[in-house]
């Protein structure tokens, strides 16, 4: 299987989901190797680079894409299998941005407190050790952390001709910041427009659950992805499948509504997988769900509701597509 490569120029960066012309047409079954810039467009390169001076808001979180998937129509499901995620630079950056983050005043949670002081941290990547190094800004502490690459954003164009900022997570996917979106996972997204028009980006060399300050270890990423299409099967909210779990992602505010969205979707998925009545699915979910918090900082918060496959009868989602994609990924010899 051939792998098609694409690296956007800065003029080709997409800063919305929807409202952007496709950069390329692809077919179900295609393998793509895509480069994406970091959330700061590479503008924060040293601890002296501060967001207010270096960032060109709202042009942050650049996406690679969108890609037009031939044959994709509303009511279908797009499946994106992440074969590999490879850091594309030897450093990543994180920062405190004024009035942004989970532990500061924001435009949504307003108070009379001033913003936290702008600070930038640079994490050097050690490829041989597969670590990034946290260097404290106000002491001499240095801590090595394992590299755990993920994508903060993956999504399709919204319905009804809408365009949403690449900072927003919603039912079309977008800026979910879920660490579960990593190599070996399959992301399922409901198609809203002809061609699906999917984009991805916002590579993180690692991120804790919640992305507390609003920025992970942001880094350029090279992502190898397999594209597939499930005809005539809708997916109401983003879903993720890996070898160990089925997951649904809900995005909303307040956070309990994000949890409700993902829980309701997972109960519906239980119905598809096991022919369970919704009340039985509700009961089962109550006794087994894990609920990682993906982000507490974006325009909408994102919550992952996760069901371990080891606790459930053997079943195949989307006709066993994840297992098939895993086999195809292995044949690529990537990663």
Beta strands, then each sheet from edge to edge (+ up, - down):
strand 1: 3-7
strand 2: 16-17
strand 3: 24-26
strand 4: 31-36
strand 5: 63-69
strand 6: 77-87
strand 7: 91-96
strand 8: 119-126
strand 9: 131-135
strand 10: 142-146
strand 11: 150-155
strand 12: 164-165
strand 13: 169-170
strand 14: 173-174
strand 15: 186-190
strand 16: 198-204
strand 17: 221-230
strand 18: 239-241
strand 19: 245-252
strand 20: 293-295
strand 21: 301-308
sheet 1: 1+ 4+ 17- 6+ 15- 18+ 19- 21+ 20-
sheet 2: 2+ 12-
sheet 3: 3+ 5+ 16- 11+ 14- 13+
sheet 4: 7+ 8- 9+ 10-
end
